[in-house]
Amino acid sequence: MTDIAASTVVEAMNRRYAAKTFDRTKKISDADRTEFLEALRLSPSSYGLQPWKFIARRRSTTSDHITRHMEMLQQERGVSAEALQSFKNMLIRSAAGRPPELQDAWNSNQTDVALGVAAMAAALLKIDACPVEGFDPVKFDDVLGLSGGDFTTTVAIAFGYRGEHDLFSSFPPLSRAADDVFVELGAGGL
Ligand SMILES: Cc1cc2nc3c(=O)[nH]c(=O)nc-3n(C[C@H](O)[C@H](O)[C@H](O)COP(=O)(O)O)c2cc1C
């Protein structure tokens, strides 16, 4: 495993931008692809429920999905079914019991966390990326054959290597200054 110096993270984020064109001749190596997918697989999510497949996300959080998650907790961490029972009941009540529109929004939020992980992992691997939210999810689902199923699309992300003439690669970053975005609690607030 590669050790990453603290400065590497900031360097990677400074190098990163949303590439609008990609170099068709450059392919992501198998090793980088594997590392990237593993980082994505390890993305955090609320209660660790991972309501996604990396083509689309779940529309709702079903009791079945929660039950499978509990089975994984039992198998991978050796927790007994009895010990998990109240946690499982709470999840089924609170997560699966929410109104459908809140489940939809909640799962969509989890996908955005994975999107952040994907952007970070790509930057560290010097892979260029462009998140894409500007599409019609209904049409996108149709193209992917997801319409009417358990999954739907929230956001896409294109990967590759920046095109030589990508206009956006020459633009300076527009991140706001530290004193504009960080608020020290107890120091006067906003
Ligand atoms: C959630 C999200 C959705 C985005 N959707 C699009 C999109 O639909 N089309 C596009 O060209 N860029 C999209 N972007 C890229 C942003 O426009 C870009 O990240 C932003 O302008 C800041 O530029 P930078 O990432 O190059 O610093 C999206 C970025 C994020 C984080």
The ligand as an SDF file (V2000), in Angstrom:
LIG
                    3D

 31 33  0  0  0  0  0  0  0  0999 V2000
  -22.6440   17.2670   -7.9850 C   0  0  0  0  0  0  0  0  0  0  0  0
  -21.9670   17.8710   -9.1850 C   0  0  0  0  0  0  0  0  0  0  0  0
  -22.6360   17.8940  -10.3940 C   0  0  0  0  0  0  0  0  0  0  0  0
  -22.0210   18.4050  -11.5520 C   0  0  0  0  0  0  0  0  0  0  0  0
  -22.6700   18.3580  -12.7390 N   0  0  0  0  0  0  0  0  0  0  0  0
  -22.0370   18.7690  -13.8610 C   0  0  0  0  0  0  0  0  0  0  0  0
  -22.6680   18.6590  -15.1380 C   0  0  0  0  0  0  0  0  0  0  0  0
  -23.7940   18.1900  -15.2460 O   0  0  0  0  0  0  0  0  0  0  0  0
  -21.9880   19.0570  -16.2400 N   0  0  0  0  0  0  0  0  0  0  0  0
  -20.7190   19.5630  -16.1490 C   0  0  0  0  0  0  0  0  0  0  0  0
  -20.1330   19.9170  -17.1820 O   0  0  0  0  0  0  0  0  0  0  0  0
  -20.0860   19.6990  -14.9530 N   0  0  0  0  0  0  0  0  0  0  0  0
  -20.7050   19.3080  -13.8080 C   0  0  0  0  0  0  0  0  0  0  0  0
  -20.0850   19.4000  -12.5930 N   0  0  0  0  0  0  0  0  0  0  0  0
  -18.7470   19.9990  -12.5310 C   0  0  0  0  0  0  0  0  0  0  0  0
  -18.8210   21.3780  -11.8800 C   0  0  0  0  0  0  0  0  0  0  0  0
  -19.4110   22.2930  -12.7670 O   0  0  0  0  0  0  0  0  0  0  0  0
  -17.4270   21.7990  -11.4920 C   0  0  0  0  0  0  0  0  0  0  0  0
  -16.9610   20.8710  -10.5250 O   0  0  0  0  0  0  0  0  0  0  0  0
  -17.4460   23.1930  -10.8870 C   0  0  0  0  0  0  0  0  0  0  0  0
  -17.7210   24.1290  -11.8910 O   0  0  0  0  0  0  0  0  0  0  0  0
  -16.1580   23.5550  -10.2250 C   0  0  0  0  0  0  0  0  0  0  0  0
  -15.1010   23.4130  -11.1430 O   0  0  0  0  0  0  0  0  0  0  0  0
  -13.8400   22.4870  -10.8470 P   0  0  0  0  0  0  0  0  0  0  0  0
  -14.3760   21.1690  -10.3560 O   0  0  0  0  0  0  0  0  0  0  0  0
  -13.1540   22.3770  -12.1680 O   0  0  0  0  0  0  0  0  0  0  0  0
  -13.0180   23.1790   -9.8070 O   0  0  0  0  0  0  0  0  0  0  0  0
  -20.6960   18.9280  -11.4560 C   0  0  0  0  0  0  0  0  0  0  0  0
  -20.0350   18.9040  -10.2170 C   0  0  0  0  0  0  0  0  0  0  0  0
  -20.6430   18.3660   -9.1000 C   0  0  0  0  0  0  0  0  0  0  0  0
  -19.8830   18.3030   -7.8000 C   0  0  0  0  0  0  0  0  0  0  0  0
  1  2  1  0
  2  3  1  0
  2 30  2  0
  3  4  2  0
  4  5  1  0
  4 28  1  0
  5  6  2  0
  6  7  1  0
  6 13  1  0
  7  8  2  0
  7  9  1  0
  9 10  1  0
 10 11  2  0
 10 12  1  0
 12 13  2  0
 13 14  1  0
 14 15  1  0
 14 28  1  0
 15 16  1  0
 16 17  1  0
 16 18  1  0
 18 19  1  0
 18 20  1  0
 20 21  1  0
 20 22  1  0
 22 23  1  0
 23 24  1  0
 24 25  2  0
 24 26  1  0
 24 27  1  0
 28 29  2  0
 29 30  1  0
 30 31  1  0
M  END
$$$$
